[in-house]
Amino acid sequence: MPVTKPNDFWKLILESGLMTKETCKPLHDRYQQSSQNGDVKALATWLIKGGHLTPYQARVLLAGRPKILTIGEYQVSDRIDSGPLLGTLVATHQPTGHPVWLHPIAPEIQEDSVRYPIVQRMCELRSAAPHPHLIRCFQLREGSKRSHLVTEQLDGNLLAESRPGEGIQIPAPDCARLCRQAALGATQLHGQGMVVGDFSLDQLWLESTGNLKLLHLPVRPVEAIPWSDAEQAVRLEALANVAAPELQQAGAAPSKLSDLYALGAILFDLLTGKPLFEGTLAQKLQQHASAPIPTPPYIPADMMQILQYLLAKSPSGRYQSAGDVAEALRPFVDATQLSPPLAEAPSTMGNYLQHLAANSSPAAASPAPAATPQPPAAAPFPTAAPVPHPPGPPTPGQQPPIPQPVPPQAAPQSTPPQTAPFPGGATPPVPQPVAPTAAPVATPQPPIAVAVPVGPTTAEGGTGRASALTERIRKRKRQRKITSIVVLCFMVIATIVGGYYGYGIVFPADEVAKNDNPAPVQPEQNPSTDVPPEGEANPETVTPAGPPLVEDDGQTLWASPTSGEPIDLSGLPNDTRFALVVRTSELTMNPEGERILRGLGPQFAAVRGQLEGDLAIDFDTLESLTVGLGTSTNGGPPCLVAKLKESANLPSLWGNPTPVAGSVPPMYSVNGWTVMPIPGQEDKAFVAGSATVVKAVADQGVESPQLTRELEQLRRESDDQQTVNLLIDPQFLSTNTAQVFPGELSAVATPVQDFLGEGLRAVLFSGHTGDDLYLEMRMIGSLSLDPPSLAANMKEKIKSIARSLEESVMSVNPTPYWRRLATQFPSMVRFAYQNTRSGVENDQAMINCILPQAAGQNLVAASELLLAANTSGATALAGGNMPAAKTPETIEEKLASTMSISFPQNSLEFALRDIGEEAGIEVEINGTDLQLDGITRNKEIKDFHFDDKPAGEILAQLMVRANPEASPGPGTDVQKLIYVIHPMDGPEDAKKLLVTTRKAAERENYTLPDVFKIK
């Protein structure tokens, strides 16, 4: 109730915790001596003028509600009463003095058993990974009656408040800069499985430095927009300016593609000074659904094209990722303004983050499994070393060995099925479960004393669909170099990814041999008694040498064969989002490892040779090799950290070059690389990369990079004794495809990304080559992916691969040399699935698999063979002594040359890129011509398979499949999309294929190829 007496007001001040008795007493005495004594409002005014209370605090105390001014450790000083931050409390963290905002969770949300857990998970995600273009979230401060999301206090103001005025245009470069930053913030959210939802001008905050942040506050789930709710009129009016057409459907919730439409509407608004459509709410929605996009003449044509893609009525016609949008806007932004400085963090930030870390409750450890089974010692995999590319077909009269099925053998119910038709193998023994061994679990902690969040390059990258195709080809060729070493990790995990969407794995024919030394099969025990087989000691009288054996339930995760420390990523740059650590010594010092390296084929052999030639380091002398990729390595070489087995005089190996001037520690320029011996390990370890990256590593003290929270969590769970560890941010894969999958590896980009799916925030692949092949995959998912379901779903994807392989293996048209072997592969994948376990460990989804030792070499070689078949045509494998064909020189000859291509799903632009690179033809898309006929360059093409057909014919069929309406063939008037050779006259090296429309070709007097002439 309202306060009327000064003494009661003093009591409420003490009750609120705003002041102590020691502070109040002298103030009370001073006020008593003043002439205003007796009026409670005068007392409040006196305290406000003296800076002892804020006006908001005084109002709350006068209303008799002191308790709401202290929320846990936070002391409230003000409340925002207007705008998108309406209801936000301005507060200070009392132990550290750090300023924050408190955003209340609505009671109806907190009391909802379905919606509140979603809010909890979103707040956890947002607090875990700070981003320069998102308002920083610190924690969800939960209370029994009211919870609050704690965020940073931003300086600056809403972008809408910074505009010059209604109807006044903002220069295009500034618009591109602001919307690009918004796209980068959205990229981070989308990568975490969230959407912006209320993406409007009201959600864009401009800091005083020029940096833009999204006011994304996960205080309620993203739900369908209630367009008829009069109580939300202000919010709905803002959303009606940017609402994608699909959001008008009943029950349709915002998605990442509706976010991109909203971003397009915001860009249009900034460029023109007015919304995309005007009128009442209903009129705006109707125009979003059906009206054409206005095309003001003052908007640059290239930017108008970006707007057309963003504002496509159909979601499938838009850019498919925010990263693509950021990349498309990059050319319009001045290079000096790509990364505006961030607002300076308060001096209290470090202490505040330390306090949060010290007082946060560690995640509850997952219950220990009842048993951690040991793997089978052997299985029917071939053991002889594979030869990736056979020199030719079998000698006449000699048939390649054929895999023979192994008859099923009885096994206890607790073991996985052991029937699989592998070549010449033995049935594996019964797996032996072992009791889990307790081990300390490193609890991931938030970054400590970080004044600046993860750099603005974190979410950059992506494949800009609006950029020129020729630039793509130039970049891809430049990045093929040493980056291709990442082929190792993808070949090792090929058992999971290899057959997905038709990319099956097959075994090389000439060296599939029987298992020379099959492991002994453990005798089956009588399930009805405890009597051991004859000749064996009673297990009760024998002290086991290792962990105690327990009953295998057929589901518990396999025991890892190693137990080491977390992998060390020291020497990689801070923006690392892809880290591959290979224990090269383990591969080169045993025959099985050497077979795996040989199985990687000629591409890896070339990369290995270049590595040894450029850096004068014999691959066999390496102890380990770490490869890091991030935004800073885009367009250049990766960052390498090489550690040698033995000491060496590194500068001497490099020819004693002169150190780079001013470099500390000393750096050297060696064959196009910048190399730096690591201080303290100058004779055994060095960093290599571009000059910019190596200098950045030196500036950070050659310390471990600042990974995202999810990547750091998985790194702490990694094991440096595994042969291979691959730590990746899946979003980085999707936005940096050309960097991670250069050259021929681009064929596996789509299968890998489809296998991972959406919503994964971090993945750790690892593999170990020992007595068995051990493969492991740990995952941290987004909001909708709880760990048990995520693990189970990933395992089932392997099963679905096996079901689809019967047809998909044959779709690549294997040569007779290995076709008969390829037909056995579905059974092999089923065997892998039967030996794969899924579960949760330390709150992380996990699947692992045990396969025989020889599986590694065969899976790696098989993947490389199939990759070659998909990128170069399966007939290339037959080799032989055929006379060399004449190399096509003119563009007409290249169109007539035969090739093969197969992909389950690809965009028109990417498919043209791949066909053009394979045929050696430059391809350019005239986006404006396509746009006028309602065709988008990101039109998705599915199930496209052609073998040994002329490149021109394949391209014509691609035009048919991408036509906006069903077309009976390229030579019909229904076929709008065509290609032409342009220019027809002039030197041969100036000619290219121009993808345009039939209408534009008629207008420009282009010469139509015969295939498009109407019959």
N, C-alpha and C positions, 0 to 999 in steps of 0.2 A: 504494500500500500504506500501511497505518497508520504514523503517525510515532511514534517512541518517544524520540527524543533532542531536547532543547531546541535544539541547534545546527541540526538538520535543520528544526525548526519555523521558526526565524528565516530560513533559506534559502528555505523555501516562501513566507513572507510577502513576501520580496523578489521571488520568481518570480511571485507572484500580481499584483504591481503595487499592492497595497494601501498599501504604504509604500515610501519611497525609503531609500537607505542613510543619508542625512542624518537621516531620522526614526528609523530603527531603532537607530542607534548609541547615542544617549543612553538610549533605552529599554532596550537590551540591558545597558548599564552599570548602570543603576538596578536592573534585575532581578538582576544578578549580586551586587549588594550586599545583596539581600534574603535572608531566611532560607529562602525556598521554592526556592532554586536546586537544579536537578537533576531536577525532576518536570515532564514536558512538559504534563501536564494542569493542573498548578498554574500553569505559565507561561500557558497559554491562559486560565485563570480570572483571573489577574492582569491580563492585557491587556483582558479583557472588563470587569472592574470599573473599569479606568482609562478606558474608553470608546474604546480604540484598535481593538478588534475587536467585532463583534456575535457573539452566540452561534452564529448560522448560519455566519458566516465561520470561526469557530474550529472548528466541527464539520467543515467542508469541508477545512480545512487539516490537521486531525488525521487525516482519512481519506486525506491525500496527493493531493488533487485541486485544486491551486491555480488551474489555468487556467480553471476554470468561474466563478471570481469576477470575471473581467473579460471582458466581451463587447463587443468593439469599443471604443467610447468610454464604455460604461456599466460602472459598478462595482457589483456585486451585494452587497447587505447582508443580505438575508433571503429566505425562501421561504415562501409561504403553503401550508399543508399540509392544509387542510380547506375544505369548502364549494365553491361553484361556481367559485371562483378557485383551486382546487387546482392546484399546480404553478407558479403565477405567481411570478416573481422580483421582489423589491423592489430597486430600483437607483437610482443617481444618475448623471446625465450629467456626466462629469468636467470637460469644458471650461467648463460653465456652472453646475454645481452644482444642476441642475434635477432634482427627484424624479420618477421614472416607475415604471411597472410593465412588466415584460417577460413576454409570454405566449408560451411556446414552441409552435412548429409541430411536430406529431407527425412522427417520421421517415417513417412510412408515407405521410403526406400529401406531404411535401417530395420524396420519391422517386417520386411518382406523376406522370407526364407529363401526365395529364388533370386531376387534381384540384388540383395545386399552382398552375397558371396561374389557376384560378378563385379560389383564395385570394389570389393576388397582386392580381388585379383588384378583389376585394372590399376588400382592405386599402387599395388606392389610392382607391377611392370613399369609404371611411369617413374616410380621412385628409384628403380634399379639402374636406369640408363639415362643420365642427363644428356640433353642435346641442345646445341646453341640456338636452335630455332623453335624450341618448345619451352613454355614456362616450366621452370624446374620444380618438381615435386620432391618433397623430403620424406614424408611418412603419412600414413593414415593414423591419426590420433583417435583411438576408439574409446568411447565412453558408454556407460550402461544405458543412458538415455539419448545422448547425442554424440555423434562422431564428427570429426573434422579432418579434411584433407589439408595438410600443411604444405605451403609452397613458398617460393621466394617472393619478396616484394620487388616489383618491377619499377624502374624509373622510366620516364617518358610518358607516353599516352597512347590512346587508341589511334590506329592509322587513320580512321575516318575523321578524327579531330585534327589531324595534321594536313589534311587536304587543302589546297588553295581556295576551294569554294565550289559550290554546285555548278556543273556545266563546264568547269575549267579542266582542260586536259593536262595530264601529267606526261612528261616526255617518255617516249617508248623505252629508252634504256633504264630509266628509273622504275617503270612498271615491270619490266622484265626482271630487274634485280629483286624487287620486293616479292613478286610472285614466285621467283625461283627459290627464294629462302622459305617461303610458305610451302613449296613443293618438297623441299628437303625435310622440313618438319613432318609433313605428311608421310614421306617415305619412311621415316623412323617409326611412326605410329603403325603404318600398314605392315611393316616388317615384324611388329610385335603382335599382329593379329587384331589390332584395333582400327577404328575409323574415326575421323574427326566428327562426323555427324552434323553438328551445327556450324558448318563451314561458311562463314559470311564475313563481311567487313568488320562486324562487331567482334570477331574472334582474332583480329590481327592487331598486335601491339608493337609500336615502333619505339625502340629505345633511343636515348639521346645520341648514341653513337651511330645510328642508322641501321642497326641490326633489328631484324623483325622476328617476332616470336608468336607462335600460335597459343592462344589462351585455351589450350585443351585441358579441361578440368574433369577428370573421370569421377564425378560425384553421382552419376546416375547411368544406368545402362543405355546404350544406343537403341532406341526403339522407333517404331513407325511414328511418323509425324501426325499429330491430331489436328488436321487442317480446320476442323469445325469447332475447336475449343476456343470460346471467346475469352477465357481467362488468360490465354497465352497470346493475345493479339499482337503485342509488341514483338515477341520472338517470331511469330509466324509471318509477320510483315517483312522482317529481315530475311527469313528463309525463302520467302516467295520470290525474292530477287535472284536467288541462285539455285532454286530447286530443280533437280534433274527430272525429266518427264516420268521416269519409272517410280518416283517417290509419290506420285499422285494415286497409285494403285493402293487399294485397301490392304493394310498390313505390311506394306513394303517398307523395310527399314533401310536407312542409309548404308551405303557400301563404299568401298574404296573407289569404285568407278563413279558413283554419285559425288564423291568428294572432288574428283577431277573435273566433273562438270561445273561444280560450284567454283573451283579455282578458275575455270575459264570465264565464268560470269564475273568474278572479281576482277580478272585481268581486263575484261571489256569495260567494266565500270571505271577502272583507273585510267584507261586509255582515252575514254570519251567524256568522263565527268558525269555520267548518268548511268542508271541501271540498264541491263540488257533489254528488258521490257518494262513498260510502264502501264499503270491502270490500277484497278482494284486487285485484291488478292486473287479472286477467281479469274480475272482477265490475265493476270501475269501467269498463272499456272497453265491456262489454256494456250498462251503464246509459247511457253516453254515446250509444250507438247507438240505444237503444229506449225508455229510461225517460223519463217526462214530467219537466219541470223543476219542482222544488219551488217552492212559492209561499208563503213565510213571510209571515204577516199584517203583520209590522212593517216590511217593505220597502215604501216608498211606491209607489203604483200606477204613477205615471209612470216611476219607475226600474225597476219590474218589467217594464214594457213594453219598455224598452231592453234588459233582460236577455233577454226573449223573442226579440228580433231578433238579439241577439248569439249566442244559444245555439240558434238554429234548426238542426234536424238536417241539413237540406239547405243547402249553401253558397249557393244562389241565394236562399234566404229570409233571409239575414243582411244586415246593412249591407254595402255593397259597397266601402267605403273606410274606413280608420282616421280620415280627416278628418271623415267623417260622424259617427263615434262621438264624437270630441272635441267637435263642435258640439252633439250631442245631450246631452252631459253638462254643457255650459257653464252652463245655467240653474240647475243644482244647486249650483254653486260660488259662494261669496261673491266679489263683484267684486274685493275687495281681495286675494284670494288666487289670482287667475287666473294671475299671473306671480310666483311666489315668487322671492326673491332668490337668485342663484347663489352658490355658495361662492367666496370670494375666491381668486383665482389666486395661486400663489406669485410672489414678486417676481422670480424667475429666469425666469418664462415668456417675457418679451419677448426676453431674450438667447438663450434656447433656440430660439425660433421663428426668430430671425434667423440663428442658427447652422445650423439645418436648411435654411433658404432659401439660404444662401450655399454650402452644401456638397452640395445636391441636384443630381443630374446632370440637365441639361435634357433634355426629351423629344427623342428623335431626330427631326430634321426629315424629313418625307416626301420621297422622291426627287422631284426636279423632273420634271414631265411632259415627254415628248419634244416636245410641241407644245401650244400653247394657241390653239385655233382662234378666228378672228374670226367673228362671226355673219353670216348672210345679211343683206344690206342691206334687203331688203323681202320681203314675203310677202303672199299674197292675203287681207288683212284690209280691211274697209271703213275709209275715212278720215274720213268726215263725222262731225260731232259727234252723239252719240246724244241722244235726248230720253227721259229715264227713264220718264215717265208720259205717253203720248200723250193728247191731249185727247178723243179719241173714235175710233170706227171709221173706215175710209177712206170718202171721199165715194163715193156710189153711182156705179158705173161705173168707179171708179178702183181698181186693184189695187195692193197694196203690192209693191215690188220683190222678186223672188225670187232667192235666191242661185243662181248658175250655177256648175257645176263647171268647173274648169280642167283641160284635158287634160294628161296627164303629159308631161313633157319630159325628154329624156335628160340625165343628169348623171353625172359621174364617180362611181365606186364609193365613193370616200372620203367623199362628202357624204351627209347624211341624206336620206331620201326627201322629195320636194318635191311630191307629188301630194296635193292637198287641195281639196275643193270649197268654197272661200271666195267670198264675194260679190265679183264684179267685180275680182278681184285679178290680179296678175302673178306668174309663177313667180319665186321668189327666186333670186338669183345663187348661184354656187358659193361656199360659205364659204371664207374665206382664213385658214388657220392662221398664227399668228405664234409665233416662239420666245418662251419665257417670259422675262420680265425679272426678274433677281434683285432681291429686296427684303428688307430686314431683317425678321425675324420676331420679334415680342415674345414671349419665353418667359414664360408665366404663372408667377407666384411665389405661394407661400402668403402669407397675411396676416402682416404683421410686427408684433411687439410688441402682440398682441391679448390683453389680460388677460381679456376676457370673450368667449365665442364668439357666433355670430350669435344675436340676441335671441330670446326665447322665442316671439315672434310669428311666427317664420319659417315654421313648419309649421301655423300655426293657420288657421282658416277651414273651408271645407267646407260642404256642404249637409246640414243635420241632418234626416234623414227623420222624426224624431220631433217636430220643431217644428211649430207650428200653421201651417196653410195661409194663414190670413189674415195672419199676420206676414210670410210670404213675399211675398204680393201687395203689402203695404204697402212692404216694402223695395225690391222691384223697381220700383215706381212712383217711389219717391223717387230711385232711382239712374239713372233714365232720362236725367236732365238732360244736362249737358255731357259726361258719360262716353261718350255715344254717339259721340264723335269717333273712337273706336277703330274705327268702321265703315270708315274709310279703309283701314287696313292689311289688313283681311280682304277687302275688295273687290279690292285690288290683287293678292292672292295667290289670287284666285278661280279662276284657270286650273288650280290644283292641287286645291283643295278643292271647287270649285263643284258638280261633278256627283256627288260621293260620296254613296252611298246614296240616290240619287234627287233630290238638290238640284242639278239641272242648270242650266247657264247658257244663256240664250237672248239673241238680239239684238233690240233695239227695231226695229220694222219701218219706221217712216217715214223713218229717216235712214240706212239701210244703203245706202251708195252705192258706186260704183266708185272705185277708186284713181285720184285725179286726176293724181298725179305718180308713177307707178311708177318705182322705181329701175331703171336700165338693167341688163339681164341680161348677165353676163360671158360672153363667147363661150367655148364649150367648146373646150378644147385637145385636140389630137390625142394620145391616150395613147401612141402609138407613137413620137413624135418629140419633140424639145425645141424645135421651131420655133414661135415665138409667132405669133398671128394677124396677118394683114396689117395694117399701119399701127401696130403696136405695137413698141416698142423691145425688143431682146433683154434679158431681165431680168439677164443677166450683166454688161451694160454700164451698167446704171442703178443708182445708189446708192439703196437704199430709204429713204424718208423716215421710216419707223418701224421696228419690230422686223423682223428677217428673216423672210420667209415660209417655211413648211415644209409638208410634206405633211400633210394632215388625215387622221387615222386613223378619223374618225367616232365616236370614243369619248372623246378627251381633253376635259377641261373647257373650256368657252368662256372666252375672255379677258374679264375685267371691263372695262367701258368707262371706269371711273374708278379712281383710286388715291389715296385721301385718308388722313387720320388717323383713329384710332378715335373713335367717337362720344363726345361729352362729356355725361355725365349729372349734372353738378354742379347742385345745387338740388333733387334728388329725395331723399326720405327713405331712411334706411338699410335699411328693410325692403322696398325696391322689388323686386318679382319680375316686373314687366311694365313695359317701357319702350318707348314709341313715339316716335321722332324723325322729324319731317317737315320737309323743307326747303320750307316753304310758298312762299317766293319763287320757287322753280323751278316750282311748280305755277301760281302766279298770273301769272307773267311770260311764259308762252308759251301759244299757243292749245291745244296738246295737253293741257297741265296743266289749263287751265280746263275743257276737255271732260270730263276725268276727274272734276273736282269736281262738274260738273253731273250727271255720271252717277251720283253718289252719291244723287241723288234728294231728295225733300222732307224726309226725316228729317235729312240732313246740313245742308240749307239752314236748317232750324229751329235746329239746334245752332249753326251758324255765326252766325245772327242773334242767338242768346242770348249767345254769346261776345262778339260786338261790342257788344251792349246792356249786358251786365253789367259788362264791364271797359273799355268805351269805347275799344276798340282795333279799328281797321279791319283785317279779315283780310288785306287787300292790303298793309298796312304791315309785316306780320310777315316777318322773315328766316327764322325757324324756330320750331317749336312742339314741345315735349317733354311727353309725358303719362306719368305714373308711377302705377302701382297697386301696392298692397301691403296687408298686414293693417291698417295704420293708416288707410288710405283707405276701408275697408269701412264701408258705411253712410253715407258722405258723398261729397263731390266728389273727383275725382282731384287729384293734384298736377300743376300746370301750370308749365312754365318757358317764358316767351315772350321772344323776342329780336327787337327791332325793326330795320328796315333803317336808319332815320335816328334821330337823337337827338330826344327829346321830354321835356317837363316832365310826368312821369307823374302826380304829385299833382294838377297842374292838370287833366289829362284826367279824373281821378276826382272832380273837384269840390272840390279842396283840403280833404279831410277831416282831422279832427284825428287825429294818431297815437294808436294804442292805448296806454293808460297803461303806462309802464314798459317798453315794447318797445324793444329794442336788437338790431339796427338798427331804424329806424322801420317799423312795420307799420300798415296801415290797414284798416278795415272798409268794403268797397265792395260794395253790393248782395248781401249774404249771403256774400261771399268775404272771406277775409283775404289781403291782398296785401302783398308786401314787395319794394321795389326792391333788386336785388342790389348789395351794397357794391362800389364800384369801377366799377359799370356802371349807376349809378342812373338814367341817362337813356336806357338802351337795353335793359334786361332786368329782368324781375321774376318772382317766384314767386307763385303763387296756389293756394289750397286752403283746407282747414278751418283754424281757428285752431290746433288741436293740431299738425297736420302742419307748417304754416309755422313754428311756434315750434321744432319739432324740427329742421327744416332750418337755422334760424338758430343753434340750439345746436351743431350739428355744423359750423358755419362755412361753410355753403353749399358744402361739398365734395362730391366724388363719393360716392355711397352705397357701403356695404360689401356688395357683391354676393356671392352664393355663388361658389365657385371656378369652377364650370362657366360660369356667366353671365359672370364676369369674363374667362375665357378667350375666349369668343366676342366679348365687347365689344372686346377687344384686336385681334380679327381683323376688326372691322367697318370700314366706310368711310363717313366723314361726308359724302362727295360723292354718295352714293346719295340718291335722292329720298326714299325711305322706309327706315327701319331699325326692325325690331320685334324686341326681345329678350324672350324669355319663358321662365319656368320652367313646363313643362307640368303639373307637379303643382299649381302655383298655379291653372292654368286649371280643373282638375278640382275643386279645393276652394273656388274662389271664382267659380263659374259665373255667379251673378247679377250680380256686380260687373263681370266682363269682358264678359259678353254681356247687357247690360240690355235690357229691353223687347223689341222685335221681333227683336233680334239673338239672342235665345235660340234661335231656330230653327236657327242655324248652330252652336250649341254642341256638339251631339252629332256632326255630321259632322266638325267640326274635331278634336274629341278622338279620334274613331275613326280619322281620317287619321293623326294623330300616333301613336296606339297607346300601348302601355305601354313603359316602360323608357327613355324619353328624359329626360335630366336638364337639358338646355338646348337652346334652338333660337333661331337668328337668321334671320329673314326680311329680305330687302332687295330693293329694286326701284329701277330707274333709268329715267326717261323721257328719252330723247335721240333720236338717229337711229333707234334700235331700242328696244324694250321689253326690258330685261334683268331677269330674276328669279333670285334666288339663295336657297338654303336651306342653312344650316350646322347640324350637329347633333352633340351629344355624347351618346352612349348609355350604357346601364347595362352591367352585367357581361356579359350574354349577347349584346350587340349590338356586334360588332366593326365598326369604321368602314366597311370595304369592303362588307360584307354589308348594313349599315344603309343606306348610300347606294343600293345596288342595289335593295333592297326598297322604299324610298320612291319611286324612279323607277317601279318596276313597278306601284305603286299607281295612278299616273296612267294607265297602260295599262289596268288593270282598270276604271277609271272610264269610259274610252272604250267598252269592251265592254258596259257595263251601261246606257249612256245611251239606247239606242234605245227601251227601254220606260220608263225612269225619267223622261225628259223629258215623255213624254205623261201620266205618272201625276199630274202636277200640273194636268192639264186646262187647258192654255193656251187662251186665246180664239182665235177664227179670225184675229184681227188679227195674231198672231205665231206661230201654230202651224206654218205652213209654213217659217218661218225656224228654229224650234226643232228641226225634224227634221234640219237641217244641222249641229247642234252636235257630234254624235259625231265627224264628220269633222274638225271644228276641234280637238277635244281630241286626236285622233290626230296631227294636225299638230304640236301642242304637244309631245306625247310624242316625236315623231321629232326634235324640236329640243332635247330635254332630255338633258343629259349627267350622269353620276354618277361620283364618284371620291372620293379622299381628299386633303386638303390640310392640312398641319400637324397630322396625326393627328386631323382632324375629318372626319366624313362630310359630303359636300357634293353637292348637285345644283344645276344651273343651266340656264337656258333662255333662248333668244333668240327673240323674236317681233317682228313689224313694229310700228312706232310706233303705228299706229292700234289695235292690239290692246288697249292699256290702257283707252281710253275704252269700248270695246265690252264688254270683260270686266267692268268695274266696273258699267256700266249694266245689263248682263244679270244680274249677281248681285243688284243691287238690285231689279230687276223680279221675279226669281224669289223673292227673300226676301219681297217684298210679296205674291206669289201664295200662298206657303206660310202667311203669317201672317194675311192678310186675305181670301183667296179670290181665284182668278184672275179672276172676273167683275168685280172692282173695277177692273181695268185698262181695261175697255171704256168706262167713264165715260159719255160721250155726254150727251144732253140729256134723259135720262129724268127723270120727275118724282120728287122726293125721297120715299123710302118713310117711312112713319110709324115713328118710333123706338120700339122696344119698351120698355115701362115696367115692367109687372109681371113677376114671375118666370116666370109661365106664358107670357107673350108672348115672353120671351127664349128659353125652351125651344123655342118653335115657330118662331123665326126660323132661317133657313138659314145655314149656314157650311160651310167646307171645312177639312179638317185632313189632314195627311199626315206620317208619320214612319216611318223604318225600324225604330227601336227606342227604347223609352222605358219608364220605370217607371210603374206605375199612378198613383203620387202626382204625378209630374211631368206626365203626360198630363192628369190631372184639373185640375191647375193651369192648364195651357195652354188647355184647353177652357173652363174657368171664366172666365179673363181675356178670351178672345176673345168669349164670349157675355155678359160683364158680370155674371156670377153668382158669388156667394161659395160656395165648396165646402169642406166640412169632412169629414174622415175620422174615423169613430169607431173608432180603432185597437183598443180593447178588444173591441168586437163582432166585428171582423174576426178578431182573434186567436183567439177562442173557436171560430170555424169554420175555423181553419187557413188564413186568408188573410193575406197580408202586403202592406203598402202599397207595397213595392218590387218587387212582381211585375212581371217584364219583359214588355212587350207589343211584338210585332214586326210589321212590315209592316202598319201600320194606315193605311188610306187611305179617306177619304170626301169626296165633293164635293157641294156644294149640297144638303145634307141638314139637317133640323131638328136643332138642338143637342141636344134631348131624345133623339132617335133615335140620334145619334152616341154620347151618353153611355150609353144602354142597350146599344149594341153593345160599348162599352168594358167594361161590367160583364160581358157574356157572355165576352169574351176573357180577363178577369181571374179568372173563376170558378175555384175550385180543381179542378173536374172538368169535362170536356167538357159543354157545355150546348147543346141544340138551339135555344134561344131564350130571351129574357127572361121570357116568360109561361109558364114551366114550373116544376115543383116541384124540378127539378135545379138551377135558378138560385138560388144562395145569396146572391150579391152584388147589392145593389140600391141605389137612391138614393130619397130621399123629400124632399118639401118640408117644412121644419121652421122655425118653427111654422106650422101652417096658418092660425091666427088671429093677429091682431095687425097692426101697421103693415107696409107693404110693405118698407120698408128694413131690417126686422129678419129677413126671411125669407132662408133660405139652403138650399142642397142639402146634405143629410146623407147621406154614403155609409155604409151599414150592411149588415146581413144580413137576410134574410127572417125568420129566427127572432127577431132582436132587434126587428124592426118589429112582429111579432105580440105580443111581450111588452110593448112600449111603446105599443101601440095607434096606431102611425103609420098615416096614410092612404097606401095604395100608389098610385102613378101607374098609369094604365090599362095602360101597356106591360108592367108586371110582374104584373098580375092573371092568375092561372092560367086559361087558356082552357078 
